[in-house]
Amino acid sequence: MKAALFAALILALTACGSPAGSRQAPDLVLPDLAGGTVNLATLRGKPVLVNFWATWCDSCRDEMPALEGIFRRAEGRYHVIGVSMDDNAALVPPFVKKYKLTFPIAIADRAAVAGYAVRGLPTAFLIDAEGRISRRWVGVLDMAAVENDILALINRRTE
């Protein structure tokens, strides 16, 4: 049993902790709160920060104002997407209103959770302009580090 658990852990770490730019981001096509669809493939050409969160997650609530700040500073250079992991999607719109969130919010499905191997919240992924996972974070984000990583991806494209 321990060997199987260890093998599963190694596989998960290899899949999501791989070197920058080596793993293509799984497809992500989810309904958003505006009645449309968030489709990661349509955002290629610019970095994308994808943040998996839930209304019941204290750490997620704590980082929402900072995520909104990152989104407002994007100025078209990158995208920010929030993916709610709530079982009851009806809880999400009041949360978004309370926290005055303006970045796109999608509702997760099982395929998204499995594809990104989300095991804890919050979990965020930085996807480069070519659609590869550049970084993965589990837990509250260090927003300065996130912004530095985003800017590094932008600068790498312009060099």
GUKOLMAR-240343 format. One line per field, with one value per residue (C-alpha): y negated, x negated, z; residue number from 1. Coordinates in Angstrom, 3 decimals, padded with zeros to 6 digits. Layout:
// residues N
c2: [Y,...]
c1: [X,...]
c3: [Z,...]
num: [NUM,...]
This chain:
// residues 159
c2: [000.000,-002.415,-001.720,-002.469,-005.696,-006.717,-005.955,-008.012,-010.900,-010.802,-010.708,-013.703,-015.689,-014.838,-015.859,-019.191,-020.109,-019.595,-022.103,-025.342,-025.039,-021.263,-020.229,-021.374,-022.744,-020.490,-021.758,-024.056,-024.874,-025.836,-027.847,-031.309,-033.470,-035.799,-033.000,-032.360,-030.035,-030.330,-028.553,-028.464,-027.692,-031.020,-032.895,-031.650,-034.326,-035.769,-034.278,-033.090,-032.798,-030.135,-030.073,-027.185,-028.304,-027.924,-030.212,-028.061,-028.231,-030.785,-031.109,-031.624,-034.454,-036.042,-036.138,-037.332,-041.082,-040.567,-038.472,-041.273,-043.673,-041.472,-041.365,-045.145,-045.629,-043.231,-046.021,-043.416,-041.836,-038.655,-036.980,-035.959,-033.286,-032.119,-028.574,-027.941,-024.475,-024.980,-022.107,-024.666,-027.186,-029.407,-030.431,-031.931,-035.073,-036.559,-035.870,-037.584,-040.584,-040.792,-040.776,-043.020,-040.591,-041.596,-038.899,-035.973,-033.310,-029.817,-026.873,-023.746,-020.325,-016.966,-016.952,-020.274,-019.123,-015.828,-017.398,-019.877,-017.406,-019.904,-018.369,-021.417,-024.977,-027.456,-026.066,-028.261,-027.638,-030.066,-029.091,-030.584,-032.124,-028.779,-026.972,-025.219,-025.137,-027.399,-027.345,-025.668,-026.942,-025.268,-027.530,-031.278,-033.033,-035.361,-037.998,-039.743,-036.445,-035.704,-039.084,-038.634,-035.242,-036.726,-039.582,-037.126,-035.232,-038.482,-039.599,-036.185,-036.573,-040.041,-039.189]
c1: [000.000,-002.796,-004.553,-001.369,-000.822,-004.444,-004.178,-000.973,-002.647,-005.674,-003.384,-001.394,-004.535,-006.017,-002.864,-002.363,-005.797,-007.547,-010.088,-008.696,-007.262,-007.471,-003.833,-000.963,001.913,004.977,008.003,010.154,013.586,015.987,019.180,018.635,020.862,021.693,023.500,020.641,017.690,014.096,011.915,008.212,007.282,008.751,006.406,003.182,000.659,000.568,-000.183,002.819,003.070,005.671,006.703,008.773,010.677,013.946,016.209,015.759,011.942,010.550,007.215,009.054,011.104,007.940,006.219,009.183,008.519,004.897,005.980,008.335,005.389,003.278,006.157,006.583,002.858,002.915,003.615,004.159,000.711,002.016,005.243,006.567,009.240,010.833,012.226,014.704,014.652,017.951,020.440,023.256,022.654,025.408,023.006,020.515,022.313,022.943,019.302,018.088,020.308,019.165,015.485,016.075,014.320,014.202,011.948,013.662,015.002,015.729,017.387,015.189,016.220,014.655,012.583,010.949,010.176,008.725,006.805,005.081,004.711,006.173,005.850,005.963,007.204,006.231,004.197,002.976,001.275,-000.644,-000.302,-002.638,-001.614,-002.078,000.249,-002.352,-002.255,-005.044,-004.341,-002.046,-001.334,000.639,001.725,001.949,000.080,-002.838,-001.446,-004.787,-006.337,-003.346,-003.595,-007.356,-006.744,-004.092,-006.397,-009.233,-006.978,-005.995,-009.621,-010.714,-008.250,-009.499,-013.215]
c3: [000.000,000.899,-002.398,-004.372,-002.437,-002.986,-006.725,-006.987,-005.171,-007.486,-010.529,-009.279,-008.510,-011.883,-013.734,-012.001,-010.775,-014.063,-015.335,-016.728,-020.174,-020.421,-019.924,-022.093,-020.019,-020.138,-022.024,-019.946,-021.335,-018.560,-018.118,-016.673,-014.492,-017.371,-019.226,-021.618,-021.661,-020.523,-023.065,-022.284,-025.903,-027.060,-024.699,-026.299,-027.143,-023.611,-020.188,-018.171,-014.388,-013.538,-009.882,-008.470,-005.358,-003.405,-001.398,001.732,001.588,004.074,002.246,-001.038,000.472,001.829,-001.569,-003.668,-003.267,-004.359,-007.353,-008.337,-008.098,-010.389,-012.861,-012.844,-013.483,-016.453,-018.954,-021.665,-021.221,-019.544,-018.405,-014.987,-014.592,-011.365,-011.332,-008.535,-007.030,-005.207,-005.471,-005.311,-008.103,-006.673,-003.884,-006.328,-007.669,-004.182,-003.294,-006.471,-005.723,-002.087,-003.080,-006.125,-008.456,-012.106,-013.573,-015.338,-012.989,-014.271,-012.559,-012.381,-013.547,-012.755,-015.936,-015.030,-011.505,-012.753,-015.639,-013.367,-010.466,-007.989,-004.534,-002.273,-002.361,-003.426,-006.311,-009.145,-012.460,-014.633,-018.270,-020.836,-024.155,-025.929,-023.526,-021.372,-017.584,-016.373,-012.617,-010.091,-006.605,-003.827,-000.978,-000.678,-003.450,-002.904,-005.258,-005.809,-006.901,-009.145,-010.836,-011.286,-012.919,-015.215,-016.215,-016.857,-019.296,-021.020,-021.275,-022.584,-025.461,-026.397,-026.381]
num: [1,2,3,4,5,6,7,8,9,10,11,12,13,14,15,16,17,18,19,20,21,22,23,24,25,26,27,28,29,30,31,32,33,34,35,36,37,38,39,40,41,42,43,44,45,46,47,48,49,50,51,52,53,54,55,56,57,58,59,60,61,62,63,64,65,66,67,68,69,70,71,72,73,74,75,76,77,78,79,80,81,82,83,84,85,86,87,88,89,90,91,92,93,94,95,96,97,98,99,100,101,102,103,104,105,106,107,108,109,110,111,112,113,114,115,116,117,118,119,120,121,122,123,124,125,126,127,128,129,130,131,132,133,134,135,136,137,138,139,140,141,142,143,144,145,146,147,148,149,150,151,152,153,154,155,156,157,158,159]
